[in-house]
Amino acid sequence: MMTDYRIFLLSPASCTGRRAQTLLRDGAGSALATGLRDGGVPLADVFSFLSALYFRGKVTYARAFAAPPPGAPGILVITSSRGLVSPGTLLTVSHLEEFAHTDIGTHSPTYMDAILRSACALAHQVDPATRVVLLGSIATGKYVDPLREVFGPRLVFPADFVGRGDMSRGGLLLRCVEAGRELDYVATGDVPRRGRRPPRLVPRRPDRPARPDA
């Protein structure tokens, strides 16, 4: 019986916004900022802070549903200058500054060389039937064009992402993990890059501690 292998590729968080500036500010005293200066912090933790709900949803979902072939990574994160890297990779201040100063787009030689090189290495490492699931936007070609050049029809995308904004996607992914329900994927060439906005998600009810007896 054929195994349904799948690997997730996560789009990155912005490293140029206000949250990134708070981490890079001289004298920043948060645990995350201190960790960046003192040896490094896992990429997933840094990007979850920078992107909040969206990246947290992506990495939580990917950890729940990744099914890589033996010896292959289940999750990789797209970066601006270092291609596809593990979410556990330790980042320092210099890494964050490097990401911030490198453009992401098909016009950027540094970005394109890195993502194509690491995508080709991954393609040679995995079973030819392995699906590569992009958790990121396909509204532009900055992620999908170089990845589809390498993976072709194996590059798939959650159909329910079309028309949703970042926060809606993050909320959807967290709800799927809570429900134990994996999304349906379609080839990136089979869905419109932009679509009609779907209905808003029903607000999640936060867990509340039980009230003590009166």
C-alpha positions as CSV (number, residue, x, y, z in Angstrom):
1,M,0.0,0.0,0.0
2,M,1.3,3.4,-1.0
3,T,2.0,5.8,1.9
4,D,0.6,9.3,1.7
5,Y,3.8,11.2,2.3
6,R,3.6,15.0,2.7
7,I,6.0,17.7,3.7
8,F,5.0,21.2,4.6
9,L,6.7,24.4,3.4
10,L,5.8,27.4,5.5
11,S,5.9,31.0,4.2
12,P,8.0,33.3,6.4
13,A,7.1,36.1,8.8
14,S,8.0,39.6,7.9
15,C,11.3,40.6,9.5
16,T,10.9,44.3,8.8
17,G,7.9,45.2,10.8
18,R,7.4,46.8,14.2
19,R,7.7,43.5,16.0
20,A,11.0,42.8,14.5
21,Q,12.2,46.3,15.4
22,T,11.3,45.6,19.0
23,L,13.6,42.5,19.0
24,L,16.5,44.3,17.3
25,R,16.3,47.5,19.4
26,D,19.4,48.1,21.5
27,G,18.7,47.1,25.1
28,A,15.5,45.2,24.3
29,G,14.9,43.1,27.5
30,S,12.3,40.5,26.5
31,A,13.3,36.8,26.8
32,L,13.1,36.5,23.0
33,A,15.4,39.5,22.4
34,T,17.8,38.3,25.0
35,G,17.9,34.8,23.5
36,L,18.6,36.2,20.1
37,R,21.7,38.0,21.5
38,D,22.8,35.1,23.7
39,G,23.1,32.1,21.4
40,G,19.9,31.9,19.5
41,V,16.2,31.2,19.5
42,P,14.3,28.6,17.4
43,L,13.1,30.1,14.2
44,A,9.5,28.9,14.9
45,D,9.5,30.9,18.1
46,V,10.8,34.0,16.5
47,F,8.5,33.9,13.5
48,S,5.5,33.1,15.7
49,F,6.2,36.3,17.6
50,L,6.7,38.3,14.4
51,S,3.6,37.0,12.6
52,A,1.5,36.1,15.6
53,L,-1.6,34.0,14.7
54,Y,-0.7,33.2,11.1
55,F,2.6,31.6,11.6
56,R,1.6,30.0,14.9
57,G,-1.3,28.4,13.0
58,K,0.9,27.2,10.2
59,V,3.5,25.6,12.4
60,T,1.0,24.0,14.7
61,Y,-0.9,22.6,11.8
62,A,2.2,21.3,10.1
63,R,3.4,19.6,13.2
64,A,0.1,17.9,13.6
65,F,-0.2,16.6,10.0
66,A,3.3,16.2,8.5
67,A,4.1,12.7,7.2
68,P,7.5,12.8,5.6
69,P,9.2,9.8,4.0
70,P,12.0,8.2,6.1
71,G,15.0,10.5,6.6
72,A,13.3,13.6,5.2
73,P,12.1,16.7,7.2
74,G,8.4,17.1,7.8
75,I,8.5,20.9,8.0
76,L,10.7,23.5,6.4
77,V,10.3,27.3,6.5
78,I,11.0,29.6,3.6
79,T,13.5,32.4,4.3
80,S,14.7,35.4,2.3
81,S,18.4,34.5,2.2
82,R,18.9,30.8,3.3
83,G,16.3,28.9,1.4
84,L,14.3,26.3,3.2
85,V,15.3,25.8,6.8
86,S,14.1,23.7,9.8
87,P,11.7,25.5,12.2
88,G,14.1,24.4,14.9
89,T,17.1,26.3,13.4
90,L,18.5,28.7,16.0
91,L,18.3,32.4,14.9
92,T,20.5,35.2,16.3
93,V,20.3,38.9,15.8
94,S,22.6,38.7,12.8
95,H,20.3,36.2,11.1
96,L,17.2,38.4,11.7
97,E,19.1,41.4,10.3
98,E,20.1,39.4,7.3
99,F,16.5,38.3,6.6
100,A,15.3,41.9,7.0
101,H,17.8,43.2,4.5
102,T,17.1,40.6,1.7
103,D,14.1,41.0,-0.5
104,I,11.7,38.1,-1.1
105,G,10.7,37.9,-4.7
106,T,11.6,36.5,-8.1
107,H,13.5,39.7,-8.8
108,S,16.0,38.9,-5.9
109,P,19.0,36.8,-6.9
110,T,19.9,35.9,-3.3
111,Y,16.4,34.7,-2.5
112,M,16.0,32.8,-5.8
113,D,19.4,31.1,-5.7
114,A,18.8,30.0,-2.1
115,I,15.2,28.7,-2.5
116,L,15.9,26.9,-5.7
117,R,19.1,25.2,-4.4
118,S,17.4,24.0,-1.2
119,A,14.2,22.9,-3.0
120,C,16.3,20.9,-5.5
121,A,18.1,19.2,-2.6
122,L,14.7,18.3,-1.0
123,A,13.3,17.0,-4.3
124,H,16.3,14.6,-4.6
125,Q,15.9,13.5,-1.0
126,V,12.2,12.5,-1.0
127,D,10.0,9.9,-2.7
128,P,8.7,11.1,-6.1
129,A,5.2,10.6,-4.9
130,T,5.6,12.9,-1.8
131,R,3.3,15.8,-1.8
132,V,4.8,19.2,-0.9
133,V,2.2,21.4,0.8
134,L,2.7,25.1,0.6
135,L,1.2,26.9,3.6
136,G,1.5,30.4,2.3
137,S,0.1,32.9,-0.3
138,I,-0.1,32.1,-4.0
139,A,-1.5,35.5,-4.8
140,T,1.9,36.4,-6.2
141,G,4.7,34.2,-7.7
142,K,7.3,34.8,-5.0
143,Y,6.8,31.4,-3.3
144,V,4.9,29.4,-5.8
145,D,6.9,30.1,-9.0
146,P,10.3,28.8,-7.8
147,L,8.8,25.9,-5.9
148,R,6.6,24.8,-8.8
149,E,9.7,25.0,-11.0
150,V,11.2,22.3,-8.9
151,F,8.2,20.2,-7.7
152,G,5.7,20.6,-10.5
153,P,2.3,19.1,-9.8
154,R,3.6,17.7,-6.5
155,L,3.3,21.3,-5.1
156,V,-0.1,21.6,-3.5
157,F,-2.0,24.2,-1.5
158,P,-5.0,24.2,0.8
159,A,-8.0,25.0,-1.3
160,D,-9.7,26.8,1.7
161,F,-6.9,29.4,1.7
162,V,-8.1,31.1,-1.4
163,G,-9.7,34.4,-0.6
164,R,-8.7,34.4,3.0
165,G,-6.4,36.9,4.7
166,D,-3.5,35.9,6.9
167,M,-5.4,36.0,10.2
168,S,-8.3,34.0,8.8
169,R,-5.8,31.4,7.6
170,G,-4.1,31.2,10.9
171,G,-7.5,30.8,12.7
172,L,-8.6,28.1,10.2
173,L,-5.4,26.1,10.7
174,L,-5.7,26.1,14.5
175,R,-9.4,25.0,14.3
176,C,-8.4,22.1,12.1
177,V,-5.8,21.0,14.6
178,E,-8.3,21.2,17.4
179,A,-10.8,19.1,15.4
180,G,-8.2,16.7,14.1
181,R,-9.3,17.5,10.5
182,E,-6.8,17.9,7.7
183,L,-7.6,20.3,4.9
184,D,-8.0,19.3,1.3
185,Y,-5.1,20.1,-1.0
186,V,-5.1,20.9,-4.7
187,A,-2.3,21.5,-7.2
188,T,-1.2,25.1,-7.1
189,G,-1.8,25.3,-10.9
190,D,-5.5,24.3,-10.4
191,V,-6.7,27.1,-8.2
192,P,-7.1,30.8,-8.9
193,R,-4.4,33.0,-7.3
194,R,-7.1,35.3,-6.0
195,G,-10.7,34.3,-5.1
196,R,-13.9,35.5,-3.4
197,R,-13.6,36.0,0.3
198,P,-15.2,33.1,2.2
199,P,-17.5,33.6,5.2
200,R,-15.9,34.7,8.3
201,L,-14.8,32.0,10.8
202,V,-17.0,31.5,13.9
203,P,-15.1,33.0,16.8
204,R,-13.4,30.4,19.0
205,R,-14.4,30.2,22.6
206,P,-11.4,30.5,24.8
207,D,-11.0,27.8,27.4
208,R,-12.2,29.0,30.8
209,P,-11.3,27.5,34.2
210,A,-14.1,25.9,36.0
211,R,-15.8,28.2,38.5
212,P,-15.4,27.1,42.1
213,D,-18.5,26.1,44.0
214,A,-20.3,29.0,45.7
